[in-house]
C-alpha cells in the first residue's frame, strides 16, 4: 500500500520529484567524478614506469634522478662512464638494462639516446609495452623515433628529416645542422612522458657531438653522416640506465651493491618508492581535489535535505487528508521515509549512469589532451560506501518532514495560510 501511494505521489509531482532526483544525481556525479579524477591522476603518475626494479645514475638526489630519467625534466648533475655501465650490465643479478643518454632537444622536446632494449623492456601502466604506431625502431646512426605527442604537435611523418638542437634549451644557439636525422618510426600513444620524447641510438647521440667537445662546433672535426660508421664511434658516457633484476627478491641487494660501487660513485633508486615520495611532495594537488570532493558531498547532502523538505512541506494538505482518513503517525512516517529513500535511490542510479556516460564520452579526450587515463570500471569499495551512505542519509532525511507532518494539526493542514 505504501509503495502504491508513494508512486502515485511521485507521479503527481513529476517536476518536483525530478528536480530532487536531478540534485542527488548531480551530487553523485560530481563526487564520484572528482574522486575518479583524483585516483586517475595518482595512478597515472605512479604507473608512468612499471616492471623496472632500479634506476641507476650519478650520485645525486633520488627525485632528481627520477625526474630527468623518467619524466625528462631537469638536468643531470653528472654522467656515468659507459664502461661502468657495461661492467654492471654483466652482473649475474641483472636481467636486462636500458641505457639513457640525455643532453639535446628538438623544438623543446627532450632527445633521448638509448638502444633497442628500450622498445623491448620498457613497461608502463602495469604490463603495457612500448609499441610502434608506424615504421620501425632506429637501426642506423641517424635514425630517429618520435613519441606520439611530438609527431602530432609538430605534424611529422615517416621519412621527414629533423635537425636536433644542442643543449636542453628550446632556444638553443647551436643546432646540429650537419647531422640531420630521418624519422623511421612513430610510437603509439602511452599517455606518459614517453609521448614527449625523441628517441635516437646511443651512437647517434655520440656522433652528433663529435667536434663539439668545447660546447661549440669545430668545423674541422664534425662528422660526415654519409661516411661515418658505428666502428668510428666510441661511446664514452651515458646519463643513467634502467635495471630489471633476474629475481625481484635481489633488488635491495643489487641496489646496495651499486650504491657502494668502488670504481664510480653511483645512486640506485627503486622507481616505485621514488614515485610515491615525489607524489607526496605534490600532495597538495591530491589534498585540494579531496577537499573539493568533500565540499561537493556536503553541498549535495544539503541539496537533498532542502529538495526533499521543500517538496514534502508543500504537501501538508495531502498529509492532513491521509490523517483524516485514518492514517496513523507510523503510516505517515513510513510513507515519507520510504519516498525520500526511493528518490535518493533513483537519483543515485541516475547519477551513476550519468557518470559512466560522461566517462565514455570524454574519457578519450582526457587521455589525449591531458594524459589522464580513467578506466571505466565497476564502483570500488569506497564508491559503494559513498552510495550506501547517500541512501542511508536519504532515509534519515525523510524523518525531518515526517516529524513536521506529525506535529502539524489536521486543521492546519486543511487551512494552509498563504
C-alpha positions as CSV (number, residue, x, y, z in Angstrom):
1,X,0.0,0.0,0.0
2,X,2.8,2.4,0.9
3,X,4.6,1.6,-2.3
4,X,1.5,2.3,-4.4
5,X,0.7,5.6,-2.6
6,X,4.4,6.7,-3.0
7,X,4.5,6.0,-6.7
8,X,1.2,7.9,-7.2
9,X,2.5,10.8,-5.2
10,X,5.8,11.0,-7.2
11,X,3.8,10.7,-10.4
12,X,1.6,13.6,-9.4
13,X,4.7,15.7,-8.6
14,X,6.8,14.8,-11.5
15,X,8.6,18.1,-11.8
16,X,9.5,18.5,-8.1
17,X,10.5,14.8,-7.8
18,X,12.5,15.1,-11.0
19,X,14.4,18.1,-9.6
20,X,15.0,16.3,-6.4
21,X,16.5,13.3,-8.2
22,X,18.5,15.5,-10.5
23,X,20.0,17.2,-7.5
24,X,21.0,13.9,-6.0
25,X,22.3,12.6,-9.4
26,X,24.4,15.8,-9.8
27,X,26.0,15.4,-6.4
28,X,26.8,11.7,-7.1
29,X,28.3,12.6,-10.5
30,X,30.4,15.4,-9.0
31,X,31.7,13.5,-6.0
32,X,32.4,10.2,-7.8
33,X,33.8,12.1,-10.8
34,X,36.2,14.2,-8.7
35,X,37.2,11.0,-6.8
36,X,37.9,9.2,-10.1
37,X,39.9,12.2,-11.4
38,X,41.9,12.2,-8.2
39,X,42.6,8.5,-8.4
40,X,43.3,8.6,-12.1
41,X,45.8,11.3,-11.6
42,X,47.6,9.4,-8.8
43,X,47.5,6.1,-10.7
44,X,48.7,7.7,-13.9
45,X,51.6,9.3,-12.1
46,X,52.7,6.2,-10.3
47,X,52.2,3.9,-13.3
48,X,54.4,6.1,-15.6
49,X,57.0,3.3,-15.3
50,X,56.4,-0.3,-14.4
51,X,58.4,-3.6,-14.1
52,X,61.6,-1.6,-13.6
53,X,63.4,-2.6,-10.4
54,X,66.1,0.1,-10.3
55,X,67.1,3.4,-11.9
56,X,70.9,4.0,-11.8
57,X,72.7,7.2,-12.3
58,X,75.4,9.5,-11.0
59,X,75.2,10.1,-7.2
60,X,72.8,13.0,-6.6
61,X,69.2,13.2,-5.2
62,X,66.7,10.4,-5.8
63,X,64.0,12.7,-7.0
64,X,66.3,14.5,-9.4
65,X,67.4,11.1,-10.9
66,X,63.8,10.1,-11.3
67,X,62.7,13.4,-12.9
68,X,65.4,13.6,-15.6
69,X,65.4,9.9,-16.4
70,X,61.6,9.1,-16.4
71,X,59.9,12.5,-16.8
72,X,62.5,14.2,-18.9
73,X,62.6,17.2,-16.5
74,X,65.6,18.9,-15.1
75,X,69.2,18.3,-15.8
76,X,71.5,15.5,-14.7
77,X,74.3,16.6,-12.2
78,X,76.8,14.3,-13.9
79,X,77.1,11.4,-16.4
80,X,78.4,7.9,-15.7
81,X,81.1,6.2,-17.7
82,X,79.9,3.8,-20.4
83,X,82.5,1.3,-19.3
84,X,80.9,1.3,-15.8
85,X,77.5,0.6,-17.4
86,X,79.0,-2.3,-19.4
87,X,80.5,-3.9,-16.3
88,X,77.4,-3.6,-14.3
89,X,75.3,-5.0,-17.1
90,X,77.2,-8.3,-16.9
91,X,76.3,-8.7,-13.2
92,X,74.6,-12.0,-12.7
93,X,71.8,-10.4,-10.6
94,X,70.8,-8.2,-13.6
95,X,68.4,-9.5,-16.1
96,X,68.2,-6.5,-18.5
97,X,69.1,-2.9,-18.8
98,X,68.0,0.2,-20.8
99,X,70.7,2.9,-21.2
100,X,69.6,6.5,-21.2
101,X,71.6,9.4,-22.6
102,X,70.4,13.0,-22.5
103,X,71.7,16.4,-23.4
104,X,69.9,17.8,-26.5
105,X,66.4,18.8,-27.6
106,X,64.2,19.1,-30.6
107,X,62.0,22.1,-30.5
108,X,61.6,21.8,-26.8
109,X,61.2,18.0,-26.7
110,X,63.9,16.1,-25.0
111,X,66.2,13.9,-27.2
112,X,66.8,10.5,-25.5
113,X,69.6,8.3,-26.6
114,X,69.0,4.6,-25.9
115,X,69.1,1.2,-27.7
116,X,66.7,-1.5,-28.9
117,X,66.2,-2.7,-25.3
118,X,64.0,0.4,-24.7
119,X,61.4,-1.0,-27.1
120,X,61.8,-4.5,-25.6
121,X,61.8,-4.0,-21.9
122,X,60.2,-0.6,-21.0
123,X,56.8,-1.1,-19.3
124,X,54.2,1.3,-18.1
125,X,50.7,1.1,-16.6
126,X,51.3,-2.4,-15.2
127,X,52.5,-4.5,-18.1
128,X,51.9,-2.3,-21.1
129,X,54.8,-2.3,-23.6
130,X,56.1,0.4,-25.9
131,X,54.7,-0.1,-29.4
132,X,55.2,1.5,-32.8
133,X,52.2,3.1,-34.5
134,X,54.1,3.5,-37.7
135,X,57.5,2.5,-39.1
136,X,60.2,0.6,-37.2
137,X,62.8,1.2,-34.5
138,X,66.0,3.1,-35.3
139,X,68.8,1.0,-36.8
140,X,71.1,3.5,-38.5
141,X,73.1,6.1,-36.7
142,X,70.9,8.9,-37.9
143,X,67.5,7.2,-37.5
144,X,65.0,8.7,-35.0
145,X,61.7,7.5,-33.5
146,X,59.2,10.2,-32.3
147,X,56.9,10.0,-29.4
148,X,53.2,10.3,-30.4
149,X,52.8,13.8,-28.9
150,X,55.9,15.1,-30.7
151,X,54.7,13.7,-34.1
152,X,51.2,15.1,-33.5
153,X,52.1,18.6,-32.3
154,X,54.8,19.1,-35.0
155,X,53.0,17.3,-37.8
156,X,55.8,15.0,-38.7
157,X,55.5,11.8,-40.7
158,X,57.8,8.9,-41.7
159,X,60.7,9.9,-43.8
160,X,60.9,13.5,-42.6
161,X,64.3,14.8,-41.6
162,X,64.8,16.8,-38.4
163,X,67.6,19.0,-37.0
164,X,68.4,18.5,-33.3
165,X,69.4,21.5,-31.2
166,X,72.5,21.4,-29.0
167,X,71.6,21.6,-25.3
168,X,68.3,21.5,-23.4
169,X,67.1,25.0,-24.2
170,X,64.3,25.3,-26.8
171,X,66.0,28.5,-28.0
172,X,69.5,26.9,-28.3
173,X,72.1,29.0,-30.1
174,X,73.6,26.0,-31.9
175,X,72.0,23.2,-33.9
176,X,73.5,20.0,-35.3
177,X,72.8,21.1,-38.9
178,X,75.5,18.9,-40.3
179,X,73.7,15.7,-39.0
180,X,70.0,15.6,-39.8
181,X,68.0,12.6,-38.5
182,X,65.5,10.7,-40.5
183,X,62.2,9.6,-38.9
184,X,61.9,5.9,-39.1
185,X,59.1,5.3,-36.6
186,X,56.3,6.9,-34.5
187,X,55.3,5.4,-31.2
188,X,51.7,4.7,-30.2
189,X,50.2,6.9,-27.5
190,X,51.0,5.9,-23.9
191,X,49.7,8.9,-22.0
192,X,53.1,9.0,-20.2
193,X,56.3,11.2,-20.7
194,X,57.3,8.7,-23.4
195,X,55.0,10.5,-25.7
196,X,57.1,13.7,-25.4
197,X,60.4,12.1,-26.3
198,X,62.6,12.0,-29.4
199,X,64.5,8.7,-29.4
200,X,67.8,8.0,-31.2
201,X,70.5,5.5,-30.7
202,X,73.5,5.9,-28.4
203,X,75.6,6.0,-31.5
204,X,73.6,8.9,-32.9
205,X,73.9,10.9,-29.7
206,X,77.7,10.3,-29.7
207,X,78.1,11.0,-33.4
208,X,76.5,14.5,-33.4
209,X,78.7,15.6,-30.5
210,X,82.0,14.7,-32.3
211,X,83.7,18.1,-32.8
212,X,81.5,19.7,-30.1
213,X,83.9,19.0,-27.2
214,X,84.2,22.7,-26.3
215,X,80.4,23.3,-26.4
216,X,80.5,24.9,-29.9
217,X,81.1,23.2,-33.3
218,X,84.6,22.7,-34.6
219,X,84.1,22.6,-38.4
220,X,87.3,20.6,-38.9
221,X,86.1,17.7,-36.6
222,X,82.4,17.5,-37.5
223,X,81.3,14.1,-38.8
224,X,80.1,13.3,-42.3
225,X,76.8,11.4,-42.0
226,X,77.4,9.8,-45.3
227,X,80.7,8.1,-44.4
228,X,80.7,7.6,-40.6
229,X,80.0,4.1,-39.3
230,X,79.4,2.6,-35.8
231,X,83.0,1.4,-35.8
232,X,84.2,5.0,-35.9
233,X,82.2,5.9,-32.8
234,X,83.2,5.2,-29.2
235,X,80.5,5.8,-26.6
236,X,82.1,7.4,-23.7
237,X,79.3,8.3,-21.3
238,X,75.6,7.8,-20.6
239,X,73.3,9.7,-18.3
240,X,71.6,6.8,-16.5
241,X,70.1,3.3,-17.0
242,X,67.1,1.3,-16.0
243,X,67.6,-2.1,-14.5
244,X,65.4,-5.2,-14.3
245,X,66.7,-7.8,-11.8
246,X,66.7,-11.5,-12.7
247,X,64.8,-12.0,-9.4
248,X,62.9,-9.2,-7.8
249,X,64.0,-10.5,-4.4
250,X,67.5,-9.4,-5.3
251,X,66.5,-5.8,-5.9
252,X,67.6,-4.4,-2.5
253,X,70.8,-6.4,-2.6
254,X,71.6,-5.2,-6.1
255,X,70.8,-1.6,-5.1
256,X,73.3,-1.8,-2.2
257,X,75.9,-3.3,-4.4
258,X,75.5,-0.5,-7.0
259,X,75.4,2.2,-4.3
260,X,78.7,1.1,-2.9
261,X,80.4,0.5,-6.3
262,X,84.0,1.4,-5.9
263,X,85.0,2.4,-9.4
264,X,82.5,5.3,-9.6
265,X,80.0,7.0,-7.2
266,X,76.5,5.8,-8.3
267,X,73.0,6.0,-7.0
268,X,70.4,3.3,-7.4
269,X,66.7,4.0,-6.6
270,X,63.6,1.9,-6.7
271,X,61.2,3.8,-9.0
272,X,58.0,2.9,-7.2
273,X,59.3,4.3,-3.9
274,X,60.7,7.4,-5.6
275,X,57.4,8.0,-7.4
276,X,55.5,7.7,-4.1
277,X,57.9,10.2,-2.5
278,X,57.5,12.6,-5.4
279,X,53.7,12.3,-5.2
280,X,53.9,13.2,-1.6
281,X,55.8,16.3,-2.4
282,X,53.0,17.2,-4.7
283,X,50.4,16.1,-2.2
284,X,48.7,19.5,-2.2
285,X,47.2,18.6,-5.5
286,X,45.5,15.5,-4.2
287,X,44.5,17.3,-1.0
288,X,42.9,20.0,-3.0
289,X,40.9,17.5,-5.0
290,X,39.9,15.7,-1.9
291,X,38.7,19.0,-0.3
292,X,36.7,19.7,-3.5
293,X,35.2,16.2,-3.2
294,X,34.2,16.9,0.4
295,X,32.7,20.2,-0.5
296,X,30.7,18.6,-3.3
297,X,29.5,15.9,-0.9
298,X,28.4,18.5,1.7
299,X,26.6,20.6,-0.9
300,X,25.0,17.5,-2.4
301,X,23.7,16.4,1.0
302,X,22.3,19.9,1.8
303,X,20.7,19.8,-1.6
304,X,19.0,16.5,-0.8
305,X,17.7,17.9,2.5
306,X,16.4,21.1,1.0
307,X,14.8,19.5,-2.0
308,X,13.0,16.8,0.0
309,X,12.0,19.1,2.8
310,X,10.6,21.7,0.4
311,X,8.7,19.2,-1.8
312,X,7.2,17.4,1.2
313,X,6.4,20.6,3.1
314,X,4.2,21.7,0.2
315,X,2.2,18.5,0.8
316,X,0.8,19.4,4.2
317,X,-2.8,19.2,2.8
318,X,-2.1,15.8,1.5
319,X,-0.8,14.6,4.8
320,X,-3.8,16.1,6.6
321,X,-6.2,14.2,4.3
322,X,-4.3,10.9,4.9
323,X,-4.6,11.5,8.6
324,X,-8.3,12.3,8.4
325,X,-8.8,9.0,6.5
326,X,-7.3,7.1,9.4
327,X,-3.6,7.0,8.6
328,X,-1.7,6.9,11.9
329,X,1.7,8.6,12.7
330,X,3.5,5.4,11.9
331,X,1.9,5.2,8.4
332,X,2.8,8.9,7.7
333,X,6.3,8.3,8.9
334,X,6.8,5.2,6.8
335,X,5.3,6.9,3.7
336,X,7.7,9.9,3.9
337,X,10.8,7.9,4.8
338,X,10.1,5.4,2.0
339,X,9.5,8.2,-0.5
340,X,12.7,10.0,0.4
341,X,14.7,6.8,0.3
342,X,13.2,5.9,-3.1
343,X,14.0,9.3,-4.5
344,X,17.6,9.1,-3.3
345,X,18.0,5.6,-4.6
346,X,16.7,6.5,-8.1
347,X,18.8,9.7,-8.1
348,X,21.9,7.7,-7.2
349,X,21.2,5.2,-10.0
350,X,20.7,8.2,-12.4
351,X,24.0,9.8,-11.2
352,X,26.0,6.6,-11.5
353,X,24.6,6.0,-15.0
354,X,25.4,9.6,-16.0
355,X,29.0,9.2,-14.6
356,X,29.6,6.2,-16.8
357,X,28.1,8.1,-19.8
358,X,30.4,11.1,-19.1
359,X,33.5,8.8,-18.8
360,X,32.6,7.0,-22.0
361,X,32.2,10.4,-23.8
362,X,35.1,12.4,-22.5
363,X,37.5,9.7,-21.4
364,X,39.3,9.6,-24.8
365,X,39.6,13.4,-24.7
366,X,41.1,13.5,-21.2
367,X,43.6,10.8,-22.2
368,X,44.6,12.5,-25.4
369,X,44.8,16.1,-24.2
370,X,45.8,15.7,-20.5
371,X,47.3,12.2,-20.5
372,X,44.7,11.3,-17.8
373,X,43.6,7.7,-18.1
374,X,40.4,7.0,-16.2
375,X,39.2,3.4,-16.8
376,X,35.5,2.6,-17.0
377,X,35.1,0.0,-14.2
378,X,32.6,-1.1,-11.6
379,X,32.5,1.0,-8.4
380,X,35.1,0.2,-5.8
381,X,34.6,-0.3,-2.1
382,X,35.0,3.5,-1.4
383,X,32.4,4.4,-4.1
384,X,30.0,1.8,-2.9
385,X,30.4,3.0,0.7
386,X,29.6,6.5,-0.5
387,X,26.5,5.4,-2.5
388,X,25.3,3.3,0.5
389,X,25.8,6.4,2.8
390,X,23.8,8.6,0.5
391,X,21.0,6.0,0.6
392,X,21.1,5.9,4.4
393,X,21.1,9.7,4.5
394,X,18.1,9.7,2.2
395,X,16.1,7.6,4.6
396,X,17.2,9.7,7.6
397,X,16.2,12.9,5.8
398,X,12.7,11.5,5.4
399,X,12.3,11.7,9.2
400,X,12.6,15.6,9.2
401,X,9.4,16.3,7.1
402,X,7.7,13.2,8.7
403,X,8.2,14.7,12.2
404,X,6.9,18.1,11.0
405,X,3.9,16.4,9.4
406,X,3.2,14.6,12.7
407,X,3.3,17.9,14.6
408,X,1.0,19.8,12.1
409,X,-2.6,19.5,13.2
410,X,-5.4,18.4,10.9
411,X,-6.9,21.9,10.9
412,X,-3.5,23.4,10.0
413,X,-3.2,21.0,7.1
414,X,-6.7,21.8,5.7
415,X,-6.4,25.6,6.1
416,X,-2.9,26.4,4.9
417,X,-2.1,30.1,5.2
418,X,-0.5,31.7,2.2
